Amino acid sequence: MSVITTERLRLRPLTDADTDWWVRLHADEEVNRFVGGYTQEQAAARLHEIQQQWDRRGHGLCAVELRSTGQVVGRCGLNWWEQFGETEIGWTFARAHWGRGYATEAARAVLAWGFGVLRLQQITAMIHHDNTASSAVAQRLGFTRLREDTVLGRPCTVHALARDEFSSP
Ligand SMILES: CC(C)(COP(=O)(O)OP(=O)(O)OC[C@H]1O[C@@H](n2cnc3c(N)ncnc32)[C@H](O)[C@@H]1OP(=O)(O)O)[C@@H](O)C(=O)NCCC(=O)NCCS
């Protein structure tokens, strides 16, 4: 994948060059409540892992930009979890850009790519029980509850969507 475009958004693979922006995105208390914050070093390490995943598996997390201005407003993409043997979709947007449907729009395009091009059978979404905004995104996309689990020491509900349950945008 080089880029994915939707009506309002452009998704491109994240690289080391996004480290400063990644730190700023997660520094906001409302944004990091369920996903945690990052020091510069932690962000550099995470971005390095993301780049490796793109190289090794052909998928990873993307920066989401507004097509109208080129501004980076969030991140969305696929993450392979070795410990679960599952591919998860993630979505995190800067606070100023919530409530506009960007997360759902970006996620629909990522799911269409994951199911249609990568031919994945199932994609999960691991969401803390109290994260109502994220659970609402999952519900809008057709995800259903699969199991309770723990990810990075935090409890979560694992939601899942199968390829034949997904209606392409
Ligand atoms: C999770 C998160 C991405 C959800 O963001 P969001 O803006 O609520 O979700 P969407 O982008 O899908 O937007 C949906 C909202 O936009 C509204 N909206 C406005 N214009 C819209 C449009 N043109 N199209 C669609 N929806 C629109 C919808 O009505 C909905 O509002 P509501 O929540 O009041 O019902 C955001 O809360 C976030 O970044 N949280 C912090 C990080 C995090 O926890 N990530 C998830 C970890 S599991």
The ligand as an ORCA input file, in Angstrom:
! r2SCAN-3c Opt
* xyz 0 1
  C     -11.965      6.797     19.581
  C     -12.025      8.099     18.802
  C     -11.112      8.014     17.586
  C     -13.471      8.311     18.342
  O     -13.577      9.570     17.708
  P     -15.006     10.146     17.272
  O     -14.769     11.468     16.681
  O     -15.972     10.015     18.393
  O     -15.478      9.089     16.179
  P     -15.845      9.365     14.650
  O     -14.697     10.018     13.984
  O     -16.338      8.103     14.079
  O     -16.986     10.440     14.747
  C     -18.293     10.098     15.170
  C     -19.029     11.320     15.598
  O     -18.926     12.335     14.580
  C     -20.241     12.806     14.245
  N     -20.158     13.338     12.872
  C     -20.122     14.667     12.574
  N     -19.996     14.844     11.259
  C     -19.971     13.614     10.687
  C     -19.858     13.160      9.352
  N     -19.737     13.986      8.325
  N     -19.833     11.828      9.127
  C     -19.961     10.950     10.154
  N     -20.081     11.336     11.450
  C     -20.078     12.656     11.714
  C     -21.110     11.599     14.494
  O     -22.451     11.966     14.646
  C     -20.512     11.092     15.794
  O     -20.908     11.928     16.849
  P     -21.436     11.334     18.268
  O     -20.258     10.618     18.880
  O     -21.835     12.556     19.001
  O     -22.546     10.403     17.932
  C     -11.576      9.290     19.699
  O     -12.446      9.394     20.786
  C     -10.134      9.151     20.209
  O      -9.178      9.431     19.480
  N      -9.987      8.739     21.495
  C      -8.671      8.655     22.138
  C      -7.834      7.499     21.650
  C      -8.528      6.165     21.841
  O      -9.043      5.889     22.915
  N      -8.510      5.358     20.773
  C      -9.153      4.058     20.767
  C      -8.394      3.035     21.483
  S      -9.286      1.487     21.517
*
